[in-house]
């Protein structure tokens, strides 16, 4: 930017001041304009805007260069930050020590940069608090910083005088990775500002390498490698349409949102909590708490919050717990928190950078192209430097080898010379050596002139010639140069890459915000809902809904990620009973249970809560069934034990007890299944380990009180045990025909339930599985409509086709873990 000259009027051509200088008369307007333009130029180029090549402002570049020159590298001890600040200020950056230290601190903050350039030791601050003073903290360069300065000694970049001309400093760093995109930056100049968002190093490098091999790649193709920003603090980024706009034009606004978890408050009944685990970029927990308190106490726009606790620490990271009042819908409260607090923030992207000294706003592809052009130049200059060094060394080696051929004559000539100059001239003239070669021969000790050293020199000569040829190929072939740059970028990515932290939500920002806003009132109504127990022991509830919607889901819905073991109908503010294998029943509130996400009639059980979080389970104790607290017209709860005992527990639950026994078990016995009877026409089913299946009507079992021990349910042989107990409705057309699934661990068989005749209670049943050679007995069985397989981790397994023979052998099963759960789905 050239200095603008206004009209100048010389007062007197012969007028000089006492010092002999000419005196000019400038108008005040012209002088102010010229001075302000110089100031603006200085701020833009020397302070506020980063260079697009290495992504650094002058102060950052000078800090790193100073630390590198002083030897404060990753393998060196930490030094006081004030020492680094003083050296940088005195040699390269004549500004305030506070400004230099602030810039240095940001380079060390892992919550500000994806790849910190300084390894800090001590308190370098947090998103809420500033750092300790420079006399208390220590620092050294990080591994990432070494990749920015690592090739400075190979004539890779231009140097310029420092502010007083006493030293030289680099005008740009070699930068082995796209630091500007990876770490981002911000700055305010005169009339312009930059605000660049960080990205994942591995993704950016992958895009750069693709651009090397495909220079005409489209933005959409590059976004397959860089789908969006990746913030050091994680969180969620909304609306990728706006991200694409920013990548195309260099400007855009993206929406950042905290990552939260909702669930029951630990140690509290009926209370939900919102736990924040990741915050938007640049936002700290204290800012959130302060804003929440303002909204609760002053404006009173936030209601339903009982307390806010900051449990953040260095070991576990961010953990901000917002405790909800009893009966408050956490999803509705969360929507208010997003709207009224910094849990949701905007980031205005403005990719304003210096390119050839000029401020320009660049998109993603242009930023990568500028960086790659810089790397091409750096590698080219480095290659020239290395080739020149090897050519110089080869020249010396060739001269030494000439001398070794006639070593006796060389020694005789040297001994016969009057002085070193005469010896050098004699060597040049007689053996046709250059002056450099002759000087090197004279400086070489006699111990380097042995036969072994001659062999080493010849090997070195061959190696140097090969290296020079390879370096020449890089300089002469543009494809080879590009390959070298791509390979080096790949090594950097392998060394520094980290998994993505930020979750991206695709789509238009307005549409994403509208879709993510939960509907419904803040206070949960006591509407009908379902409580579901999964095969892997997860408990959850469905969203409160009308009976019509509940019935529609019961007809059309199905479960993902896990299989449904039991479903009971209740209300959102009601209670249910969880029954364990030890015959214990515990009342559990429905409201604290996590609400299952649902889409297109599909219920995902992956968001359920482990039963162990709801009640204290002893060693080996597990939940085997659920029952509603309000029984309605049901006969009661049917229980079957491992030793073949059956009991229908009359639905007369204690009012004042939250925990009670539903069956008195004999020593060594346990409850295998607990099923809530849908009606008196239900059929009870036992399956024993010797493949005997017994079915009979539930009306044959007389209901008993809580203290009853039940009655004989199935006649077991010596050493046999019950592997399944449940209740089946044969008149339930909505869920399909009941099926029987049996497994020996090696084979699995699926048979229609109608193939098994009903018999009387306490009999031996009929055979349900013929054992093959090596099979000792059943390890698993299940009876119910629409069978579905699930391994012990809840993942689905395939079942064989239906076999009409009730006593046939099973089909070999290819799955790795059949011995899990086979339960009803839907």
N, C-alpha and C positions, 0 to 999 in steps of 0.2 A: 504494500500500500504506500504510494508515494505521498510525501508531505505536500499539502495544498498551500500554495503561495498566494497571498492576497496582494493587493496593490501596495507598493512601498514607495514612499516619497522621501528622497534624501533632502534633509533640511539645507545643507550647505556642502557642495562637493569638496570643499577644502576644510570642512569642519572635522576636527579630531578632538578626542578627549585628552586628558592629561597623560593617559597611558599610551596614547598613539593609536587607539582603535577608532574605526569609523563609527559614526553615530547615525542610526536610521530611525525614522519616525513611522511606526505602525499604528493603525487605528486599533482601538480596544477590541472591537468586534472581530477583526482579523486575527489578532493575537489570541483571543479566547478560543476561536474556532480552531486555529492551528494547534494550540496546546491540547484542546480536548480531543482532537482527532489522534494526536500522538498518544495520549493517555488511553483512548479506546483501543488503538492498535496494540499497545503494550499489554492491556488486559486480555485481549482476545488471543494473542499469540504467546504470551509469556506467563499466563496465569490460569485462565478459566476453561479453555477448550482443549480437549485431548487431541493428540495426533492420531489419525486413523490407522497408522501403520503399527505402532506399538501400544496404542490405547492409553497412553500416559500423558498427564500434564507435566509441564517442566519441573514442578516441585517433586513429583513422584519419581521422575526420571533421575533427578539429581540425588535424591535420597538413595535410590538403589545403586547408582554409579558410585557415590561416595562410600557406601557400605562395601561394595565390591572392591574398591581401591584400597580400603583399610583392612580387608581380609575378614570381614564379619560374615563368613559364609556358614552354610548349615553344619559343617564339620568343625566349626570353631566355637569357643565358649561364648555365652551371652555377654553383651557389654551394656553399660548403662545407656538408656535412650538419650539422655542429655548429651552424651558423648557423640552420638550420631547426629543429633540436631546441631550441635556446635560445629562439627566438621563440615556439614552440609552448608550451614549458614556462612561460615568463614571462607569457604573455597568456591562455592558455586551458586548459592541462592541468598542474595543479600536482602533478606526480608526478616520479619519478626520470628523469633523462636517459637512462639505459640502457634503461628500458622504452619510452620514446618512440622511441629510435633503433632498437630491435629491431622495433617495429611499422612504422617507416618502411622498414626494410630489406626486410621481406616484401613491401611494396607495389612494390618495384623488382625482385623476382626473377621472371624469366620461367619458371623451373621450379616456382614456387609458384602463379602466377596466369596465367590464359589471356590476360587483358588487363591488364598491369602498369599501375599508376596513377602510378608515379614513374619517370622516366627517369634511371637511375643511371649515374654515371661513376666507375669505379674498382672495387675488389673488394667486391662485395656478397654474397660467400659462394657456397657450393654446397651440395648436399644433404649433403655430408660435413663441410664446414668453415664456420665462422662468417665474418662480414664483417670487413673492416678497421675500425679505429676511425673515429669520425665525423669526426675532424680530417683524415683522409686521403681520404675519399670526397666526391664532389660529386653534386648532384642538382638536378632541376627537374621540373615536372609533365609528365606524358605527355599525348598527345592524348586518350586514354580518360578521364583525370582531368578534362580540360576539359569533357567531356560530363556529368560529375557536378556541376560547380560553375557551368556556363556561364550559368545563368539566375538566379543569386542576386540580381543587382541589379534584378530586375523584380518584387519583392514576391511571389515564388513560394512561399516557406516562412516559417514563424514563426521569429523570433529570440528569444533569451533572454539574460539577463545572464551574463557569465562568472563565474568563481568568486569574484572580489572586487567584482563589480558595476561595474567601470570600463569595460568594453567589452561589445559584443553579439556573440553567436555563433549560428549556425543550429542549430536543434534537429534538422534533417534536411536533406540535400542534395537538390536537384531531381532528380538521377539520370535521365539520358536513356536508360539501358539497364538491364536487370535485373542489376545488379552482383552481387547475392548468389548467384544461380544460376550466373553466368558464372565468377566467381572463387572461390566457396566461402569458407569460413572455419572457424575452430575456436576454442573458448574454454571455460574451466572456471570456473563460478560456484560459489555455495554451494549444494550439494545438487542441482545440475543442470549440464549441459554441452551444448555444441553442436559438431557436426562435419559440415560440409557439403562436398560434393564438387563440383569445378568441372564446367562444361558448355561446349559450343561456343556462342559468341555468336550465330552465324547461325541455329543450330537453335532456340535459346531465343527469339530475336526472332520467328522464323517461327511458333512456337507461340503467342506472345503476340498476334501480329497475327491469327492464326486465332481466338483466344479473343475478340478485340475484335468480330469479325464474327459469331462463333457463341458467345455466352456460355454456352450449355448444352452445349458440346462435352464428350464423354466423355474419360476419362483415356486410353483406348486410342487415340482420335483424336489427342490431344495427343502421344502417344508416337510417332505417325507422323512428327512433326516433331522430337521429342527422343527418339530411340531409347534413349539411355543417356548416362552421363557421358562427358566428353571431357577427359582429363587433360593438363596441360601437358607432361608427360614422355612421352606416348604410351603404348606398351605394349598389353596385351590385357586386356580385362575379361570375366570368365567369369560365366555364369549370369544372363541377363536377367530370369528369373522373380523373382529377389530384387530386382533393380532396380525392377521394377514394384511390388513390395510396398513398397519405400521411397517410390516416387512416390505411392502410395496412402495410406500411413499416416504417412509422414515418418520412418520408422525401417526399417533393413535393413542387411544385411552383404553387401558385394560382394567378389569375389576379383580382385585385380590380378595380372597375370603379365608378366614381361619378354618382349620380343620378341627372338628369337634366330635365328641362321642357323647351320646345320651344314654342314661341307664339309671338304675336305682342308686340312691346315695348310700354309700357304705356305712353300715351301722345304724341305719334309719329305716323305719317301716313306712311305706306309703309315700315316701318322698323321692323325687327324681332329681338328678343332677346333670348339668351340662359341663363336660370336661373339655377344655380347650388344650390341644396338644401341639398345635402349630399355628403361628400368628402370621398376618400379612407382613410383607417386607418393610422393615423400618419401624414396626410397631412393637412396643414392649408391654408386658403385663400391667405395669403401673398405669400406663395411659388408659388401658381398658378399665381397670378398677376405678380410676378417677372419673372417667366418663359415666360409668354405671352409677356411681354414687351421686353424681350431679343429676342424672336423669331420674333417679329414685327419689332423692330428697328435695331437689329444687323444682324441676319441671314436672315431676311425678308422671312422666310419660311411660316409665317402665314399672310394671306391677308384676307380682308373682315371684319376686326374688326374696329368698329368706336370708342369704348370706353369700359373700364372695370371698374365696380363699386363694391366695397365691402360693402354690406348693412347688414353684419352679426351683430347681437346683442344678448344679453342674453335672451331676451323675445321670439324672433322668430327663433333663431338658425342661421345656415349657410344660407346665401343668397348672392351669387356671380352672378352679372348680366354682361354678355358679350353682348354688343350691336353690332348688325350686320349692315353693310352698306346696303343701299337700293339696292334691287335686289339680295342680297346674299342668297343662299340656306343654311338655318341654319343647316340642317342635314349634308351637306357636310363640313361645317365649324366645326361642332362638331366632325366629324371623324378626322380632322386635329388636333383639340385640344386633343383628346384622344391619338393621335400618338405622339404629340410633347410636351405635358405638363404632370404634375403629376396628371391630372384628371383620368389617368389610370396608375396604379402602380402594380408591382409584389410583392408578399409576399412569401419568401422562408421558408417553414415549416421545422423545424428540431427539433423533439421532443426528445432532449437529456436531460435526467434527472438522478438523483441519486436514485438507488435502492439498498438498503442494503449497501450504501456507495460506490457503483460502478457505473460509468457512463454507461447508456444504452439508446439506441434509441428505443422508444416504439410506437406502433400503438394505435389506439383508444381503442380496446378491452383490450390490455395489460395495458393501463393507468387506465382504469376502474377497472380492476382486482386488480391492486396494491392498488388503493384507497379503494376498498371494503375489501380487506384483512386487511388494516389498521383499517377500521371501525369495522370489526369483533373483532379485538384485543382490540380496545378502548372500545367497548360495553362490552366485556367479562371482562376486568379489572374493568370497572365502576360497573358492576353487582356484581363482587366479593366484591368490596369496599362497595357498598350499603348493600349487604347481611351481611357483617361483622359488619357494623354499627348497623344494625337492630338486629343481634344476640347479640351484646354487650348490646343494650338497653333492649332486651327481658330478658337477664340474670338479669339485675338490677330490672326490673319490677317483675319478678318471685320472687326474694328475698324480695322485698318490700311487695308483697302479702303474703308471708310466715310470715313476721313479723306482718302484720295486723291481721292474724288469732289469734295470741296470743299476742296482743299488750300490754296487762297488764303485762304479764310475761316479755316481752321485756323491758318495761319501768322499771320494778322492777329490772331486771338484770343490766340495765345501771346505775340506781341510786345506786345500791349496789356495783358497781365496783369502785376500787380505782382511776383508770385513764382510758383514752380512749383506750389505748392498751389492758388493761384488759377487757374492755367492748367488744372490737372487738373479742378477743380470746374467751370470753364467748359466744358471739353470734354464732361464727363459731362452737364451740363445741356443744352447747345445741340445736341449731336449724338447724344444718347441712347446714350452709351457706358458701359460699366462702368468701375469704377475701375481694374481690371486692364488693360483696353484703353487707357484714357487714359494710364496710367503707361507702357505699352509704346510708345505714340505719342510721348510726350515723350522717351523714351530712344532712339528710332530716329534715326540720323543722317540729315541732309537728302539725302545721296547715295542713300539707299534709297527716295526718293520720286519717282523718275523714271518715265517712261511704261513703260520696259522692265520695271522692277520691278513695276509694276502687272500686267503680263501674267504675270510669274512667279508673283505672289501668287494670281492667279485660277486658274492651273494647279495650284498647291499646294492651293488650296481644294478644287478638284474631286478631287484625289488623296486628300486627307484625308477627304473625305466618303465616297469609295468604300471606303477602308480601314476607316473606322468602321463602315460598313454590313457589311463582311465580318466584322469582329471581333464585331459584334452577332449575326450569324448563328451564329457559333461558340458564343456564350454562350446563345443561345436555342434552338438545335437540338442535341440530344444526339447525333444521327447525325453531324452535321458535326464535333462535338468528337471523336468516336471516329475519324473519318476522319483528322483532323489528327494525333492520337496515332499512328495506324497508319502514316501517311506518314512522320512523323518517325522512328519506329522503323526503317522500311525504309531511310532514309538512313543511320542509324547502322550498321545491318548491312552496308550496302554499303561503308561507310568502314572498318569494323574487322573484318569477318568474316575468318576464316581456315579453311583446310581441316581436316577432322577428323583428329586425331592418333591416337586410341585405337581399336583394333579391338574390335568387340563380338562375343562368341560367345553365341548365343541358347540358351535352354533352362534346365532346372533345374540348379542349381550342382553337386549331387552327381553327376548324370548326365553333365554336361560334364566334370567332373574325372575320372570313371571312363573316359569315352570318350577323353580326351586322354592317358591314361597308357599309354605304349607297352608292349606285351608283349614278352617275350623276355629272355634273360640279358644281363648286362653285357658279357660276352665274346662276340664273334661266332664262331659255329661255322663250320667249313669245309663248309657245306651247298651243294647245287647252286643255281645262280642263272643269270640271263641278263644279258649285257652288250649294250646297245642303242646303236646309232649312229643319230642322227636326220638328217633331210634338211638341217637347218640346221647340222650339225656339232656337236651336243650329244652327250655321252657320259654314260651312267648305267647303273646296274645295278638289277635287281629285288631284292626282299628274298629272303633265303635261304629256300628252301621245298623241299618234297618233290617228287619227280619227277611224282607224280600231279597235284599242284597246278600245277606248271609246264606239264604237258601240257594241263590244263583251260584255263589261261589262253591257251595257244597256240591252242587251238581256238576259244575264246569271246571272247578279249580283243581290244581295239582301242586305238588311240592317240588322244589328244586333244592339241590345240594344235600338233602337229607330226606329220610322217610318219616312219615307221621306215624307215631305209635299209638296215640290216643288223642281224642278231641272231646271237650265238654263245652256246653253252652252256658254262659253266665252273663254278667254285666260288668262294665268297666270299673265300677266302684265296689264290686262284689269280692267274694273270696272263693277259693277252691281248695281241695284237699290233695296233697301229694302223698302217695303211699309208697313205702320203701319195702325192700325184700325182707326186712326184719319185722314186718307187720305193724310198722309205725305210721301214723297219719299225722300230717302237719298242715295247719291252716296257713294259706298264703294269700296275701292281697293281690288282686288282679292288676290294679292301677300301676304299681311299680314295674310290672313286666314289660320288657321291650316290645314295641309294636313292630310287627313284621312288615317289611316293605312289600308292596304288591304292584304288579304290572300285568295287564292283559290276563287277569284271572289266575296268575301264577304266584304262589306264595313262596318266598325265599326264607328257609329256616336258618340260614347262615348267621342271621342277626339275633338268634335266640340267646338266652342266658343259661349258663350251666346250673343244674339243680343244686350243686354244692354252694352256689352263691346265695341261694334262698334259704337253706336250712343247713344245720350242722349234721354232716354225715359221718358215721363211724367208719373204721377201717373195713373195707369190703361191702359197705352199705351203699345201695343205689336206689334210685326211684324207678318203680316198675309200673306205676299207674297213677291216674288222676281221677277225681270225682268232684261233682259240684257240691257246694255247701248247702244249697237248697235243692232237695232231692226231687220234688215234684211227685209224679205218680210211679216212679221206678221202684221195683222190688228191693233194690239195694245194690251193694258192691259185691261182685263175685270174685273170690280169691282162690287160687290153686297153689299148692305147695310142692316142694321138691319130692316129698315122701308120699304124694298122692292124696292129700287131704283137700277137700273142697268146703268152702263156706260162702254163704250169701249173708253179708253183714247188713242187718236192718238199718236203714238210713236215719238213725236217731243219734245225731252227733251232739257231743257235749257243747253247751252254749258258752261256758266260761273257760274252757280249756282250749288252748291253741295247739296242743299236742296230746295224742292218746293212742292206745293200741286198738287195732281193729280185728286182731286174731291172736289167740294164745298158741304159740308155736311150741312143738316138742323140741328137745335138745337135738341140735344138728339139722333142724329143718329150716327152710326159708321159703318166702313167697316167690313163686315163679312168675305169676301174672295177676294183675288186678284190673278188672274190667267193670265199668259202670254199665249195668243192664238197661238196655233201651226199652224192654218190656218183658212180660211174663212168658212170651213165646220165644225167647232167646234160647239158643242151644249152647250148652257148655261142652268144651272139647279139651280132652287131655291127649298128649302124645308123649310116650315114654321112650327111653333110650333104646329099648329093644324093638322099636318100630311098631308098637301097638298104639292104635288110635281108638279112643273111646269117646262117643258122643251121646248125649242124652239131654232131655228138656230141663231147663232151669227150674221148672215147676216141681221137679223131683227133689229139690234141695230146699229144706225148710229154713227161712231166715232166722238168724240168731242175733243176740245182742253182742256188744263189744267184747265181753269177756269169754264168749264161746270159742271153743277150740275147733269147730267145724266137724265134719264127718268124713267117712271113707268116700273118696271120689273115684279112684281107680285101683284095681288090684295089680300090684307090681310084683314081678318075680324077684328072686334073690339077687341082690347087687344092682338092680335096675333103679332108675330115677326118672322123674318127670322133666322133660326138656321144653315143654310148651303147655300153657293153659290160657284159654281165652273163651270169649263168648261170641257167637256168630248168629246173625239173623238171616234165615233162609228166604224171608219174604221181602228182602231189601232189593228191589229191582233197580234202584237208582245207582247203586255202586257195583252192579254186575254179579255174576255167579261166583259163590265162594270157591276158593281153591285151596288145596293142601300142598305145601312145599316142605320136603324133607331133604336133609343133607347129612352125609356121613363124613364130610370133610374132603372126600375124594370124588363123590358123585352127588348129583342133585336131581330130584324128581318132582314134577308138578302134576297133580292129579285133581280131578273135579271132586269137590266135597260130597256131591250127591252119590258118588260111588261107594261111600262108606255107610253101612246100615246103622241105625240108632240102636242102642242096647240099654240095659238098665244101669243104674248107678252102682259103683263098686264092683264092676265086672272087669274082664281083662281086655276088652276091645278087640279089634281086628288088625291084621297085619297091613302096614302102610308102605313098607319098603323091604324088598328082598336084597339081602346083603351079598355083595360080591366077595371074591377071595381077598382076604386081607382086611376087610371092613369089620370092625368090632361092634359098632352100634351107631346110633344117631347122635350127632353133636348139636343139631339145630333142627327146629321145625317151626312151622308157622301156618296158621289157618285163617283165611279171611278173603274178602273180595279183592279183585284186581291185584294180584301179588306183584311186589316190586322187590328187587334185591338191593341190599346195601351192605358194603363192607363195614368193618368196625369204625372206620373214620367217616362214615356217612356217604361215601361215594357209591354210585350205582354200579351194580354188576348185572350181567345178562343172565337170564334164566332159560333153561331148555324149553322146547315145545311141550304142550300138555300131553301127558301119557294117560290114556283111558284105563290102563290096568292099575288097580289100586295096590296090588302086591308085586308090581314089577320092580326091576332094578333101576337105579338111577343112571343118568348120563354123566360122563366125565365132565368136570367143570374146569375151564381154562383159567379162571380168575385167580389172582395171587392170594386173596384173602376172603374166602367164602364164609369162613367161620366168623361171622359178624352178626348182622341183624337182617332178618327178612320180615318186614312188617307191612301193614297196609299203607298204601299211598292214595291220597285223595280224600 
